[in-house]
Amino acid sequence: MRQNRADQGKIFLEFQVVGTSQKVSAIDETTGIEVSVTGPVSASREQISSIAVQKLQRKIEKIHSQ
């Protein structure tokens, strides 16, 4: 799954389900920076995707501010 950001390109999302947990990896197309979050399988894709994208954006901002 890809999400478009008007100002920064694309974010690729990868979902993996193992038992009652799901892991979402978010990868920024431009920088190659990757983060992952884990949550319950009962969480919607929209919820867990939003968390992963927010985490990725915070990481990118932190790197650029150094």
N, C-alpha and C positions, 0 to 999 in steps of 0.2 A: 504494500500500500504506500502511496506517496501523498504527501501534503504539500501544497504550494504556499509559499510565502511571497507576497508581492515584492518585498524589499530584499530578500536574501536567497532566493532559489528554492530548492526542494529539500524535503526531509523524507527519508525512506524509513518505513516502520516495518519491523519483523516481529511476528507473534509466535510464541512457542508455548504450548500447554503441556504441563506435566502434572498428572493427578489433579489436585484441587487448586493448583497455582498456575498462573500464566506470567510469562516474561515477555516484555516488549522492549526491543532495541530500537533506538532512534538514531539515525545517521544523517549528518548534514552533508549534502551533496558537494557543496563548495569546499568545505574545510576537511571533510573526512572524519570529523569528531563524532564519536559514538558514546552514547550513554544507554543504560538499561534500567528498567524498574520491574519489580515483581509485585504481583497482587493476586487476590483471589480470582478464581475463574468466574465467580459470580459477578465481578465488576464488568461493566459494558466496555466494548472496545473504545468507544468514545471517551469514557472516563479515564481509562488507563493510558490511552494515546495522548490525551491532554496532559496528563502528569509527565509522561516521557518527553513530550515536546517542550514543556515548561522547564524541565530539568536540563535538556539540551541547550535551550536558549540561555539559561543562567550560566551554564558552563562556558558557552561561547563568549558571553559578556565578560565573564571573569577573566578569561584568557586575553581578550582584547584590551581590558583595562590595566593589565600588568605592564 
